[in-house]
Amino acid sequence: MGDPRGFLKIERKEAGNRPLQDRIHDFGEVEQTLNSADRKLQAARCMDCGIPFCHWACPVINVIPEWQDELSKGDWKKAIDLLHTTNNFPEFTGRICPAPCESACVLTIDKSPVTIRENEAAITEMAFREGHIKVRPPVERTGKKVAVIGSGPAGLACADQLNKEGHLVTVYEKEDAVGGLLRYGIPDFKLNKELVDRRLQILIEEGINFQTGTEVGGNLDIRELVDHYDAVCIAIGAEEPRDLPVEGRDLEGIHFAMDYLRQQNKVNRGQEIPYDYLITAKDKNVVVLGGGDTGSDCVGTAVRQGAKSITQIEILPKPREVEGKENPDWPYVANVLKTSTSHEEGCDRRWSLSTRKFLGE
């Protein structure tokens, strides 16, 4: 641990976001980056707690205090090596993870937490720039063949781990490009797809085979996979949306969030959508049902498409508002009002409302 009193001397400093009036006109990433010196100072705020609640709260069990220490000392290679022991793709989680680790940071009892998520992203980007993340194919092959169905984050991580063990891995993806939710679910303003392509190229060079446009159960019978592979892993995600079976649900202009977000991501890739199938908020009064992250992504997308107005409806009561970054529910994720960058861009948020029917022609 570099400075055991760092958390007393250094205030939390976030990277910040692009100016609102600039970012709403494109789909570029909203979040900016800190310089290396400030980033090392932020890592020095980590107290290396006897019981690291950040580690306890992390869904992938990241050894957070260990790589914070290496970052604070400027050893980017050791930091990324530690990150990769528990996380295959820290460049993704460093951008889009809701960071329950920060809610559990002991500092949040009465101060602002360590910038864990931002530090994770910074370590990965520096590691790429300095050449610490390289193509490392397995030394030898086992001769075993494994099929992975689905190329989202779970499928990619599974394929990466199996390939590292020396197995021959083929990933089957029904879409026209690899990435699943990373590619077509997360808006570009949160995750630049060049980052997905960058990691994908490494996986390809390490020996993983990808078959796109192949739907298992559609144009490929799963029995063929069972017959030709030693093992099959199903990582298709939860694609079935939860519907809202109320009067008027079948009216024109009502869409599932993932259909909307997927189409915009495809447009951003240069794909032309026939006019009759185009989902656009341009010059429309938009209502988003649901107050979570997906709803927020729809708000940000509608803003960039040129919506006339945007209203977001949440069935739950409005959470309490607190000043600062302290967590009144420590070590759990705080039930407090959260405002995303999309909300900042223009959105009327309403609470305690349940949708009973849709009206229209």
BELHU-V189972 format. One line per field, one symbol per residue. ss: DSSP state (H for helix, E for strand, L for the rest). A space follows every 10 residues. Layout:
ss->???
This chain:
ss->LLLLLHHHHL LLLLLLELLH HHHLLLLLLL ELLLLHHHHH HHHLLLLLLL LLHHHHHLLL LLLHHHHHHH HHLLLHHHHH HHHHLLLLLH HHHHHHLLLH HHHHLHHHHL LLLLLHHHHH HHHHHHHHHL LLLLLLLLLL LLLLEEEEEL LLHHHHHHHH HHHHLLLEEE EELLLLLLLL HHHHLLLLLL LLHHHHHHHH HHHHHLLLEE ELLLLELLLE LHHHHHHHLL EEEELLLLLL LLLLLLELLL LLLLLLHHHH HHHHHHHHLL LLLLHHHLLL LLLLEEEEEL LLHHHHHHHH HHHHHLLLEE EEELLLLLLE LLLLLLLLLL LLLLLELLLL HHHHLLLEEE LLLLLLELLL L
